[in-house]
Amino acid sequence: MNFEASLQFAQQKDNEDKLGIYKQQFYFPQIDDRDTIYFCGNSLGLQSKKVQASVQQELDDWKNLGIAGFLNAKNPWMYYQEYFKKSLSKIVGCKEEEVTVMNSLTVNLHLLMLTFYRPTETRYKIIMEAGAFPSDQYAVETQVKHHGFNPEEAVIEIAPREGEKTLRHEDIISAIETNGASVAMVMLGGINYYSGQLFDIQSITEATQKVGAIAGFDLAHASGNVHLDLHNWNVDFAVWCSYKYLNGGPGAVGGLYVHERYATDPSTPRFAGWWGNDEQARFKMKKGFVAKPNASGWNISTAQILNMASLKASLDMFEEAGFENIKAKSKDLTAYLEFLLQQLQHLDFEIITPANAESRGAQLSLYFKEKGKEIHEKMIDSGIVVDYREPGVVRVAPAPLYCSYQDVYRFYEILKNFD
């Protein structure tokens, strides 16, 4: 695609954009009675205008039906977690029985590590990327301690080479192969939160399983953002949050995937609760947990209806728009952003996110050797919502459902006037 640094070009692209109608279906933070340029969907997606009605429906059913809402609500609460399977299976690339929603990301990570991290005296190490999101670091650290191992020995962190900001794929594979016999699990972020680098999940999974280890991924920055094919890639397990690209709202219910070879086997180890038990037997109040033969067998507590209603409204929009269309626009919109940023020769920054579109999602990470925080604050003061991560990175992520080509051009025009 040949891009142009002009308002006319951006307007033309918006006129051709079949997803452009969705921008009007979101609320934008305001500055001086004007919509902000919101490029922060990698941290918190915007609220769609369908959310209030979705939550109100559940409030009304609670008000009017009380306990009967579990079976007689418009969306019966007994089965609420099941309503997400169709949409999420398309978004993360799996079978409906391999996916469910519950809890939040790190809680789900702990629960699935309790299932899949089964260390022995000789096979106990976990490989992860250096500088992973802190919550992942804490989860892995405390899991290995729980099993009596020293994190300094049991956790192998793969770091970028000297002078580089992203991991080389061959270094990840080499770490897996070199430590193979001692590796129990590889647990990576699908996309690194800092650099925006998308890892090759398929080949990492293959290399991991070849040495007899479990392949798990934190897809917080990948779900709803990039192409995923978890089932066909043979990934063992994955977890994600729903408040970033999935627009589920602050603290939205988390999602998890478990490959069918485990999900359909009720004997797969797990921590259990009554919501993972078969609905037909749930109220018989008998001893002996028998897991549902799908990912919902990992559900523990009663579904969080009011929390989940926001995500339900958002996923209805994903279904309507079509995730393939969303991904296609995202690639083009981020490429346009990259093109415009490359025209800003007067600002001293480096785009550390891979240039290859297959190795990134919507996010571009701008690394400033100096004054990164100051530049970020100027962006905020100018009506641009982006976030800052130490050291020196401003993360810019135009989410395709509610960001336009004119938003990207306005961003560029504002930065052209920065000193």
C-alpha positions as CSV (number, residue, x, y, z in Angstrom):
1,M,0.0,0.0,0.0
2,N,1.3,3.4,-0.9
3,F,0.5,5.9,1.9
4,E,0.4,9.7,1.8
5,A,1.0,12.1,4.6
6,S,-2.1,14.2,3.9
7,L,-5.5,14.8,5.4
8,Q,-7.2,14.1,2.1
9,F,-5.6,10.6,2.0
10,A,-6.8,9.9,5.5
11,Q,-10.3,11.0,4.7
12,Q,-10.3,8.9,1.6
13,K,-9.3,5.8,3.7
14,D,-12.0,6.5,6.2
15,N,-14.6,6.8,3.4
16,E,-13.5,3.4,2.2
17,D,-13.5,1.8,5.6
18,K,-16.3,-0.7,6.1
19,L,-15.7,-0.7,9.8
20,G,-15.8,3.1,10.1
21,I,-19.4,3.0,11.4
22,Y,-18.3,1.5,14.6
23,K,-16.4,4.5,15.8
24,Q,-19.8,6.2,16.5
25,Q,-20.7,3.3,18.8
26,F,-18.1,4.1,21.4
27,Y,-17.8,6.8,24.1
28,F,-14.5,8.9,23.9
29,P,-12.9,10.8,26.8
30,Q,-13.3,14.5,26.2
31,I,-10.9,17.4,26.3
32,D,-12.3,20.9,25.6
33,D,-15.6,19.3,24.5
34,R,-13.7,17.3,21.8
35,D,-13.0,13.6,21.4
36,T,-9.5,12.7,22.4
37,I,-7.3,10.7,20.1
38,Y,-7.6,7.4,22.0
39,F,-4.6,5.1,21.2
40,C,-4.6,3.3,24.5
41,G,-6.7,0.2,23.8
42,N,-3.7,-1.9,24.7
43,S,-4.3,-0.8,28.3
44,L,-8.1,-0.3,28.4
45,G,-10.5,-0.4,25.6
46,L,-13.3,2.1,25.3
47,Q,-16.9,1.6,26.4
48,S,-19.3,0.8,23.6
49,K,-22.7,2.4,23.7
50,K,-24.3,-1.1,24.0
51,V,-22.7,-1.8,27.4
52,Q,-25.2,0.2,29.5
53,A,-28.2,-1.7,28.0
54,S,-26.5,-5.0,28.4
55,V,-25.8,-4.4,32.1
56,Q,-29.2,-2.9,32.6
57,Q,-30.8,-6.0,31.3
58,E,-29.2,-8.1,34.0
59,L,-30.1,-5.5,36.7
60,D,-33.7,-5.5,35.5
61,D,-33.8,-9.3,35.6
62,W,-32.3,-9.3,39.1
63,K,-34.8,-6.7,40.2
64,N,-37.8,-8.4,38.7
65,L,-36.9,-12.1,39.1
66,G,-34.6,-12.4,42.0
67,I,-33.3,-15.9,42.3
68,A,-35.4,-17.1,39.4
69,G,-33.0,-15.2,37.1
70,F,-30.7,-18.1,37.2
71,L,-33.1,-20.0,35.0
72,N,-35.6,-17.5,33.7
73,A,-33.6,-14.3,32.9
74,K,-33.4,-13.2,29.3
75,N,-29.9,-14.6,29.4
76,P,-30.2,-17.3,32.1
77,W,-27.4,-16.8,34.6
78,M,-26.9,-20.5,35.2
79,Y,-25.2,-20.8,31.7
80,Y,-23.8,-17.2,31.4
81,Q,-20.2,-18.3,30.8
82,E,-21.4,-20.4,27.9
83,Y,-22.6,-17.4,25.9
84,F,-19.0,-16.3,25.2
85,K,-17.7,-19.5,23.7
86,K,-18.8,-18.9,20.1
87,S,-17.2,-15.5,19.8
88,L,-14.0,-16.2,21.7
89,S,-13.4,-19.5,19.9
90,K,-13.2,-17.4,16.6
91,I,-11.0,-14.8,18.2
92,V,-8.4,-17.1,19.7
93,G,-8.8,-19.9,17.1
94,C,-10.0,-22.9,19.0
95,K,-13.0,-25.2,19.5
96,E,-15.9,-23.9,21.6
97,E,-15.3,-26.6,24.2
98,E,-11.7,-25.3,24.7
99,V,-12.6,-21.8,25.9
100,T,-14.3,-20.3,28.9
101,V,-14.5,-17.0,30.9
102,M,-14.0,-16.6,34.6
103,N,-12.0,-14.7,37.3
104,S,-9.2,-12.5,36.0
105,L,-6.0,-13.1,34.1
106,T,-3.5,-13.8,36.9
107,V,-6.0,-15.9,38.9
108,N,-6.5,-18.0,35.8
109,L,-2.8,-18.2,35.2
110,H,-2.3,-19.6,38.7
111,L,-5.1,-22.1,38.3
112,L,-3.8,-23.4,35.0
113,M,-0.2,-23.5,36.3
114,L,-1.6,-25.7,39.1
115,T,-2.9,-28.0,36.4
116,F,0.0,-28.0,34.0
117,Y,3.2,-27.2,36.1
118,R,4.0,-30.6,37.5
119,P,7.7,-30.4,38.3
120,T,9.9,-33.3,39.2
121,E,13.4,-33.3,40.7
122,T,14.9,-33.2,37.2
123,R,12.3,-31.4,35.1
124,Y,11.2,-28.3,37.0
125,K,12.4,-25.2,35.1
126,I,10.1,-22.6,33.5
127,I,11.3,-20.5,30.5
128,M,9.8,-16.9,30.1
129,E,10.9,-13.7,28.6
130,A,13.0,-11.3,30.6
131,G,11.1,-8.2,31.5
132,A,7.7,-10.0,31.2
133,F,4.7,-8.1,32.6
134,P,5.3,-8.1,36.4
135,S,2.1,-10.1,37.2
136,D,3.4,-12.9,35.1
137,Q,6.8,-12.7,36.8
138,Y,5.2,-12.8,40.2
139,A,3.0,-15.8,39.3
140,V,5.9,-17.8,38.0
141,E,8.1,-16.9,40.9
142,T,5.6,-17.9,43.5
143,Q,4.6,-21.1,41.7
144,V,8.1,-22.4,41.7
145,K,8.5,-21.4,45.3
146,H,5.3,-23.2,46.1
147,H,6.8,-26.4,44.8
148,G,10.0,-25.9,46.8
149,F,12.3,-24.6,44.1
150,N,14.5,-21.5,44.0
151,P,13.4,-19.1,41.3
152,E,17.0,-18.1,40.7
153,E,17.6,-21.7,39.4
154,A,14.1,-22.7,38.2
155,V,13.2,-19.6,36.1
156,I,15.1,-19.1,32.9
157,E,14.6,-15.6,31.4
158,I,15.4,-15.0,27.8
159,A,16.6,-11.4,27.2
160,P,17.2,-9.4,24.0
161,R,20.8,-9.3,22.8
162,E,23.1,-6.4,23.8
163,G,21.9,-3.2,22.2
164,E,18.6,-4.8,21.0
165,K,15.0,-4.3,22.3
166,T,13.3,-7.4,21.0
167,L,13.9,-11.1,21.3
168,R,15.3,-13.1,18.4
169,H,13.2,-16.1,17.6
170,E,16.3,-18.3,17.3
171,D,17.3,-17.4,20.8
172,I,14.0,-18.5,22.2
173,I,14.2,-21.8,20.4
174,S,17.8,-22.3,21.4
175,A,17.0,-21.7,25.1
176,I,14.3,-24.4,24.9
177,E,16.5,-26.9,23.1
178,T,19.5,-26.2,25.3
179,N,17.6,-26.7,28.6
180,G,15.2,-29.3,27.2
181,A,15.5,-32.1,29.7
182,S,15.1,-29.8,32.6
183,V,12.2,-27.7,31.3
184,A,8.7,-28.3,32.6
185,M,7.0,-25.3,31.0
186,V,7.5,-22.4,28.6
187,M,5.3,-19.5,29.6
188,L,5.5,-16.5,27.4
189,G,3.4,-13.5,26.6
190,G,1.9,-13.8,23.2
191,I,2.8,-10.1,22.6
192,N,5.4,-8.5,24.8
193,Y,3.7,-5.6,26.6
194,Y,6.7,-3.3,26.4
195,S,8.0,-3.8,22.8
196,G,4.8,-4.9,21.1
197,Q,6.7,-7.9,19.7
198,L,4.4,-10.8,18.6
199,F,6.1,-14.1,19.2
200,D,5.8,-17.1,16.9
201,I,3.5,-19.1,19.1
202,Q,3.2,-22.0,16.7
203,S,6.9,-22.8,16.4
204,I,7.6,-22.1,20.1
205,T,4.8,-24.5,21.0
206,E,6.3,-27.1,18.7
207,A,9.8,-26.7,20.1
208,T,8.5,-26.8,23.7
209,Q,6.5,-30.0,23.2
210,K,9.4,-31.6,21.3
211,V,11.4,-31.5,24.5
212,G,8.5,-32.8,26.6
213,A,7.4,-29.6,28.2
214,I,4.1,-27.7,28.4
215,A,3.5,-24.6,26.2
216,G,1.4,-21.8,27.9
217,F,0.8,-18.2,26.9
218,D,-0.4,-15.0,28.4
219,L,-2.4,-13.5,25.6
220,A,-3.4,-10.2,27.3
221,H,-2.0,-8.1,24.4
222,A,-2.9,-10.6,21.7
223,S,-6.5,-11.6,22.2
224,G,-8.8,-9.4,20.1
225,N,-5.7,-7.9,18.4
226,V,-3.9,-10.5,16.2
227,H,-4.5,-13.8,14.4
228,L,-4.5,-16.7,16.8
229,D,-5.0,-20.4,16.0
230,L,-4.5,-22.0,19.4
231,H,-6.1,-25.4,18.6
232,N,-4.3,-26.0,15.4
233,W,-1.0,-24.7,16.8
234,N,-1.5,-27.3,19.5
235,V,-1.0,-24.8,22.4
236,D,-1.5,-26.5,25.8
237,F,-3.1,-23.6,27.6
238,A,-3.5,-19.8,27.4
239,V,-5.0,-17.0,29.5
240,W,-6.0,-13.4,28.7
241,C,-7.7,-10.4,30.1
242,S,-10.8,-8.9,28.4
243,Y,-10.4,-5.2,29.1
244,K,-7.8,-4.3,26.5
245,Y,-8.7,-5.0,22.8
246,L,-11.8,-6.9,23.8
247,N,-13.3,-3.8,25.4
248,G,-14.8,-5.6,28.3
249,G,-14.3,-2.8,30.8
250,P,-12.0,-2.2,33.8
251,G,-11.5,-5.5,35.7
252,A,-13.5,-7.4,33.1
253,V,-13.7,-11.2,33.4
254,G,-10.7,-13.1,32.2
255,G,-10.6,-15.8,29.5
256,L,-8.8,-19.1,29.3
257,Y,-8.1,-21.8,26.7
258,V,-7.3,-25.5,27.4
259,H,-6.6,-27.8,24.5
260,E,-9.3,-30.4,24.0
261,R,-6.9,-33.3,25.0
262,Y,-7.1,-31.9,28.5
263,A,-10.4,-30.1,28.4
264,T,-12.5,-33.1,27.5
265,D,-10.8,-35.3,30.1
266,P,-12.5,-34.9,33.5
267,S,-9.5,-36.6,35.2
268,T,-7.2,-33.7,34.2
269,P,-5.9,-32.3,37.6
270,R,-7.3,-28.9,38.7
271,F,-8.6,-27.0,41.6
272,A,-12.4,-27.4,41.6
273,G,-15.6,-25.5,42.6
274,W,-19.2,-26.1,42.0
275,W,-19.5,-24.0,38.8
276,G,-17.1,-26.5,37.1
277,N,-19.4,-29.4,38.0
278,D,-22.1,-30.6,35.6
279,E,-25.2,-28.4,35.9
280,Q,-27.5,-31.4,36.1
281,A,-25.7,-32.6,39.2
282,R,-24.8,-29.3,40.7
283,F,-27.7,-29.0,43.2
284,K,-27.7,-32.7,44.3
285,M,-25.2,-31.5,46.9
286,K,-23.2,-34.8,46.7
287,K,-19.5,-35.4,47.4
288,G,-17.2,-36.0,44.6
289,F,-16.4,-33.4,41.9
290,V,-16.9,-34.5,38.3
291,A,-15.6,-31.8,35.9
292,K,-17.7,-30.8,32.9
293,P,-15.9,-32.3,29.8
294,N,-14.8,-28.9,28.4
295,A,-12.9,-25.8,29.5
296,S,-15.8,-24.8,31.7
297,G,-14.7,-27.6,34.0
298,W,-12.1,-25.1,35.3
299,N,-14.9,-22.7,36.4
300,I,-14.9,-22.5,40.2
301,S,-17.3,-19.9,41.5
302,T,-20.7,-18.6,40.4
303,A,-20.5,-16.6,37.1
304,Q,-19.9,-12.8,37.7
305,I,-23.0,-11.7,35.8
306,L,-22.8,-7.9,36.1
307,N,-19.0,-8.0,35.3
308,M,-19.5,-10.3,32.3
309,A,-22.4,-8.3,30.8
310,S,-20.1,-5.6,29.5
311,L,-17.9,-8.2,27.7
312,K,-21.0,-9.8,26.2
313,A,-22.0,-6.5,24.6
314,S,-18.5,-6.0,23.2
315,L,-18.3,-9.5,21.8
316,D,-21.6,-9.1,20.1
317,M,-20.0,-6.2,18.2
318,F,-17.0,-8.4,17.3
319,E,-19.4,-10.9,15.8
320,E,-21.2,-8.3,13.8
321,A,-18.0,-6.6,12.5
322,G,-16.2,-9.9,11.8
323,F,-12.8,-10.5,13.4
324,E,-11.2,-11.1,10.0
325,N,-12.2,-7.6,9.0
326,I,-11.0,-6.2,12.3
327,K,-7.6,-7.8,11.9
328,A,-7.3,-6.6,8.3
329,K,-8.0,-3.0,9.2
330,S,-5.7,-3.1,12.2
331,K,-2.7,-4.2,10.0
332,D,-3.4,-1.4,7.5
333,L,-4.1,1.3,10.2
334,T,-0.9,0.4,12.1
335,A,1.1,0.4,8.9
336,Y,-0.2,3.9,8.2
337,L,0.8,5.0,11.7
338,E,4.2,3.6,11.1
339,F,4.5,5.5,7.8
340,L,3.6,8.8,9.3
341,L,5.9,8.3,12.3
342,Q,8.8,7.8,9.9
343,Q,8.2,11.3,8.5
344,L,8.9,12.9,11.9
345,Q,12.6,13.3,11.5
346,H,12.8,16.1,14.1
347,L,11.9,13.9,17.0
348,D,14.6,11.5,18.3
349,F,12.9,8.2,18.8
350,E,13.1,4.6,17.6
351,I,10.1,2.3,16.8
352,I,11.3,-0.8,18.6
353,T,8.2,-2.9,17.6
354,P,9.1,-5.2,14.7
355,A,8.6,-3.7,11.2
356,N,7.2,-7.1,10.0
357,A,3.5,-6.9,10.3
358,E,3.3,-10.6,11.1
359,S,5.4,-9.9,14.2
360,R,3.2,-7.3,15.8
361,G,-0.3,-6.2,16.4
362,A,-1.9,-2.7,16.7
363,Q,0.8,-1.4,19.1
364,L,3.9,0.5,18.1
365,S,6.4,1.2,20.9
366,L,8.3,4.5,20.5
367,Y,11.6,4.4,22.4
368,F,13.0,7.8,23.5
369,K,16.5,7.8,24.8
370,E,15.8,11.2,26.4
371,K,12.7,13.1,27.5
372,G,10.3,10.2,26.9
373,K,8.1,11.0,29.9
374,E,8.1,14.7,28.9
375,I,7.0,13.8,25.3
376,H,4.3,11.6,26.7
377,E,3.0,14.4,28.9
378,K,2.9,16.8,25.9
379,M,0.8,14.2,24.1
380,I,-1.6,13.9,26.9
381,D,-1.9,17.7,27.1
382,S,-2.6,17.8,23.4
383,G,-5.6,15.5,23.7
384,I,-3.8,12.2,22.8
385,V,-4.4,9.3,25.1
386,V,-1.4,6.9,25.0
387,D,0.6,5.4,27.9
388,Y,4.2,5.4,29.0
389,R,6.3,2.5,30.2
390,E,9.8,2.7,31.7
391,P,12.4,2.8,30.4
392,G,11.6,5.5,27.8
393,V,8.7,3.9,25.8
394,V,5.5,5.6,24.7
395,R,3.0,2.9,23.5
396,V,0.7,3.9,20.7
397,A,-2.1,1.5,19.8
398,P,-4.9,2.5,17.4
399,A,-7.6,-0.1,18.0
400,P,-9.4,-0.6,14.7
401,L,-13.0,-0.7,15.9
402,Y,-13.0,2.9,17.2
403,C,-9.9,4.5,15.7
404,S,-9.8,6.1,12.2
405,Y,-7.2,7.0,9.7
406,Q,-8.0,10.7,10.4
407,D,-7.2,10.0,14.1
408,V,-3.8,8.7,13.0
409,Y,-3.2,11.7,10.8
410,R,-4.3,14.2,13.5
411,F,-1.8,12.4,15.8
412,Y,1.0,12.9,13.3
413,E,0.0,16.6,12.7
414,I,0.2,17.3,16.5
415,L,3.6,15.6,16.8
416,K,4.9,17.6,13.8
417,N,4.7,20.7,16.0
418,F,6.5,19.2,19.0
419,D,10.0,20.6,19.6
